[in-house]
Amino acid sequence: MLNFTEYDFMINSPVKCANLRIIGALSTLLFALCLVFNSILLWVFLKYKNLRSPINVFITALTISNLVGSILEFPFIIAILFLWVFRYIGCVFSGFVMYFVGCLSIYLMMAISFERYHIIKNPFGVSKVKIQTTYLSILICVLLALLWSVLPMMGWSYYSLEGALTSCSVEWKDRSLNVVSYNVTVFLLVYFIPLLAIIRVNFKLIFMIRGLQQILKKKNTIESRRIIIERNSTVVMILIIIGFIISWTPYAITSMYTAFINPSGVSPLVATLPSLFAKSSMLWPSVLYIFSSPNIKRLVLKLFMTKRKKRINSCNKNIYRKANLRHLKMRHLMI
């Protein structure tokens, strides 16, 4: 079922050009920040193999998803703000990428929450968490996200223009059984159930972290250090999850309002801003993880300082080499 045609891509955006330029500027800035911070975090994980713990493997998967998503998504948005050069195929591809990243992120957040719960509940059984289990969990999250993203291209609902007609997502306004059944299923299985699981588990984690303080007083230095590391990692993950929920909630609310209450939806500009804000979820995990984790922050600074030192040494060697050449030339002339 397809309720829009190539003609829809020739219609001017209902949002004023000045506002579109602002949206374009914000999208460009967000694209640049996503590239920088996700690349830095991925660089650190690839550089230091000792960081490949279950929690960091989950974060690496999330970082790769956000980096690839921003590379594939934002150029389309920026180009679309000036001209719909990609038409229907571009719309479907853009909608698929963003929807896949969103679905994958919430499933990964849920998996990370359960992993943190298991670790904090059994702080001295860390070795029992196998890295193979983590990879399997990530694979399941990817397959689930792929399933919900591919189904609209297979005929259950479809991707269409939204908001200021500068981005695409699954259809929210259509009231046919095909679209409504998909929207109800997705809101239940991709948003409400994972979100409730995340909130419930993280509330438990908050109380469990408070209880760790008593355990720390009774354990030796090595055991205490391990508990502190796991506790700090859990706090950082709770912050990342809160950032993710804040990023996606406005878009979820406007989508539910359009899908189930008012088919006319909200104004194009109001519909576009939550969509852009949701895309910022590709930035916050890497930013929060870099600045909230002392270990990651130290390794990032170490990498940059090492690079800077190498450049300085290289410059000094070049200067020294040139000075030697000048000295040899002078000696040759004197002879």
C-alpha positions in Angstrom: 0.0 0.0 0.0 1.4 3.4 -1.0 -0.5 6.6 -0.3 2.0 9.1 -1.7 3.7 9.5 -5.1 6.6 11.3 -6.8 4.4 14.3 -6.9 4.6 14.6 -3.1 8.3 15.3 -3.3 7.7 18.3 -5.6 5.5 20.1 -3.0 7.2 22.9 -1.2 7.7 22.5 2.5 5.0 24.2 4.6 7.7 25.5 6.9 9.3 28.9 6.2 12.7 29.0 4.5 14.3 30.8 7.5 13.2 28.0 9.8 14.4 25.4 7.3 17.8 27.0 7.3 18.0 26.8 11.1 17.0 23.2 11.0 19.7 22.6 8.3 22.3 24.4 10.4 21.4 22.3 13.5 21.4 19.1 11.5 24.9 20.0 10.1 26.2 20.8 13.6 24.7 17.6 15.0 26.2 15.6 12.1 29.7 17.0 12.8 29.4 16.3 16.6 28.2 12.8 16.0 31.1 12.1 13.7 33.7 13.5 16.1 32.5 12.0 19.4 31.5 8.6 18.1 34.7 8.3 16.2 36.8 9.2 19.2 35.0 6.6 21.4 35.3 3.9 18.8 39.0 4.8 18.3 39.6 4.3 22.1 37.8 0.9 22.1 39.7 -0.4 19.1 43.0 0.9 20.5 42.8 -0.6 23.9 41.9 -4.3 23.9 41.8 -4.4 27.7 38.5 -2.4 27.5 36.6 -5.2 25.8 34.5 -6.1 28.8 30.8 -7.0 28.3 29.6 -3.5 29.1 32.1 -1.9 26.7 31.2 -4.4 24.0 27.6 -3.2 24.3 28.8 0.4 24.2 30.9 -0.3 21.1 27.9 -1.8 19.3 25.9 1.3 20.2 28.7 3.6 19.1 29.0 1.8 15.7 25.3 2.0 15.3 25.2 5.7 16.0 28.3 6.5 13.9 27.0 4.5 10.8 23.5 5.9 11.3 24.7 9.5 11.4 26.9 9.0 8.3 24.0 7.5 6.4 21.2 9.7 7.8 22.4 13.3 8.2 23.7 13.8 4.6 20.2 12.9 3.3 18.5 15.4 5.7 20.9 18.2 4.8 20.5 17.6 1.1 16.7 17.2 1.4 16.5 20.6 3.2 17.7 22.2 -0.1 16.1 19.8 -2.7 14.4 16.4 -2.6 17.1 15.0 -4.9 16.6 11.3 -3.8 12.8 11.2 -4.1 11.0 8.0 -3.1 14.0 5.7 -2.8 15.8 8.3 -0.7 12.8 8.7 1.6 12.6 4.9 2.2 16.3 4.6 2.8 16.4 7.6 5.1 13.4 6.4 7.1 14.8 2.9 7.3 18.2 4.0 8.6 16.7 6.2 11.4 14.1 3.7 12.4 16.7 0.9 12.5 19.0 2.9 14.7 16.2 3.9 17.0 14.9 0.3 17.4 18.4 -1.0 17.9 19.3 1.6 20.5 16.3 0.9 22.7 16.9 -2.9 22.5 20.6 -2.4 23.3 19.7 -0.1 26.2 17.4 -2.8 27.6 20.1 -5.5 27.2 22.7 -3.2 28.9 20.2 -2.6 31.8 19.8 -6.4 32.3 23.6 -6.9 32.1 24.2 -4.2 34.7 21.5 -5.7 36.9 23.2 -9.1 36.8 26.6 -7.6 37.5 25.5 -5.4 40.4 23.4 -8.2 41.9 26.4 -10.5 41.7 29.4 -8.1 42.1 31.8 -11.0 42.6 30.5 -13.1 39.8 31.8 -10.8 37.0 33.8 -13.6 35.4 30.6 -15.6 34.9 29.4 -13.1 32.3 30.8 -14.5 29.1 31.7 -12.2 26.2 30.0 -14.7 23.8 26.7 -14.0 25.7 27.2 -10.3 25.0 27.7 -10.9 21.3 24.7 -13.1 21.1 22.6 -10.4 22.9 23.8 -7.8 20.4 23.0 -10.1 17.5 19.4 -10.6 18.8 19.0 -6.8 19.2 20.2 -6.2 15.6 17.8 -8.9 14.2 14.8 -7.5 16.1 15.6 -3.9 15.0 16.1 -5.2 11.4 12.7 -7.0 11.5 10.7 -3.9 12.5 12.6 -1.7 10.0 12.2 -4.0 7.1 8.5 -4.8 7.6 7.3 -1.4 6.3 9.2 -2.1 3.0 7.6 -5.6 2.8 4.0 -4.2 2.9 3.1 -3.9 6.6 2.7 -0.1 6.9 5.2 2.0 4.8 7.7 4.9 5.0 6.4 8.4 4.1 7.2 12.1 4.4 6.7 13.7 7.8 6.8 17.1 9.5 8.3 19.8 7.3 8.5 17.2 4.4 12.3 17.1 5.0 12.5 13.7 6.6 10.8 10.3 6.4 9.5 7.8 8.9 6.9 5.1 9.2 3.4 6.3 8.4 1.5 7.7 11.4 -1.6 9.5 9.8 -3.1 6.6 7.8 -6.1 5.0 9.5 -6.1 1.8 7.5 -6.0 -1.5 9.4 -2.6 -2.2 7.8 -1.0 0.9 9.2 -2.8 1.0 12.6 -2.0 -2.7 13.4 1.7 -2.0 12.7 1.7 1.1 14.8 0.0 -0.6 17.8 2.4 -3.6 17.6 5.5 -1.3 17.3 4.5 0.9 20.2 4.0 -2.1 22.4 7.0 -4.2 21.4 9.6 -1.5 20.5 8.7 1.3 22.9 6.4 0.6 25.9 7.6 -2.9 26.9 11.4 -2.2 26.5 10.9 1.3 28.1 9.1 -0.2 31.1 11.7 -2.9 31.5 14.5 -0.3 31.3 12.8 2.0 33.9 12.0 -0.9 36.3 15.5 -2.4 36.1 17.3 0.9 36.5 15.2 1.9 39.5 16.3 -1.4 41.1 19.9 -0.6 40.1 19.8 2.8 41.8 18.8 1.2 45.1 21.3 -1.6 44.7 24.1 0.9 44.0 23.3 2.6 47.3 23.5 -0.8 49.1 27.0 -1.4 47.6 28.5 1.2 50.0 28.0 -1.3 52.9 29.7 -4.1 51.0 32.7 -1.9 50.2 33.4 -1.4 53.9 33.7 -5.2 54.4 35.9 -6.2 51.4 39.6 -6.0 50.7 41.2 -3.4 48.4 41.1 -5.5 45.2 37.5 -6.5 45.6 36.5 -2.9 46.6 38.2 -1.5 43.5 36.3 -3.9 41.2 33.0 -3.0 42.8 33.7 0.7 42.5 34.5 0.2 38.7 31.3 -1.7 38.2 29.3 0.8 40.2 30.7 3.8 38.2 30.0 2.0 34.9 26.4 1.4 36.0 26.0 5.1 37.0 27.3 6.2 33.6 24.9 3.8 31.8 22.0 5.1 33.8 22.9 8.6 32.7 23.1 7.4 29.0 19.7 5.7 29.3 18.1 8.8 30.8 19.6 10.9 27.9 18.2 8.4 25.4 14.7 8.5 26.9 14.7 12.3 27.0 15.8 12.4 23.4 13.1 10.0 22.1 10.1 10.8 24.3 8.9 14.1 22.5 9.0 12.2 19.2 7.1 9.2 20.7 4.5 11.5 22.1 3.9 13.4 18.9 3.8 10.2 16.9 1.3 8.6 19.3 -0.8 11.8 19.1 -0.9 11.6 15.3 -1.3 7.8 15.1 -4.1 7.4 17.7 -5.7 10.8 18.5 -5.6 13.3 15.8 -4.8 12.1 12.2 -4.1 15.7 11.1 -1.2 15.6 13.6 0.6 18.7 14.9 1.9 21.6 12.8 4.8 20.7 10.4 7.4 22.6 12.4 6.3 21.1 15.7 6.4 17.7 14.2 9.9 18.3 12.8 11.6 19.5 16.0 11.0 16.3 18.0 12.3 14.3 15.1 15.5 16.3 15.0 15.8 16.0 18.8 15.4 12.3 18.6 18.3 12.1 16.2 20.5 13.7 18.9 20.3 10.3 20.6 23.1 9.3 18.2 25.3 11.9 20.0 24.6 11.7 23.7 25.8 8.1 24.5 29.4 8.8 23.3 29.5 12.3 24.9 28.2 11.1 28.2 30.4 8.0 28.2 33.6 10.0 27.4 33.0 12.7 30.0 31.3 10.6 32.7 33.8 7.7 32.7 37.2 8.8 34.3 39.0 5.8 32.7 37.7 6.6 29.2 38.4 10.3 29.6 42.0 9.5 30.7 42.5 7.2 27.7 41.1 9.8 25.3 43.5 12.4 26.7 46.3 9.9 26.5 45.6 9.2 22.8 45.6 12.9 21.9 48.7 13.7 24.0 50.5 10.8 22.3 49.5 12.1 18.8 50.5 15.6 19.8 53.9 14.4 21.1 54.5 12.4 17.9 53.8 15.5 15.8 56.1 17.6 18.0 58.9 15.0 17.8 58.4 14.7 14.0 58.6 18.5 13.6 61.7 18.6 15.8 63.3 15.8 13.7 62.6 17.8 10.5 64.0 21.0 12.0 67.1 19.1 13.2 67.6 17.4 9.8 67.3 20.8 8.0 69.8 22.3 10.4 72.3 19.5 9.8 71.9 20.0 6.0 72.5 23.7 6.3 75.6 23.0 8.5 76.9 20.5 5.9 76.4 23.0 3.1 78.2 25.7 5.0 81.2 23.4 5.7 81.3 22.4 2.0 81.4 26.0 0.9 84.1 26.8 3.4 86.2 23.9 2.1 
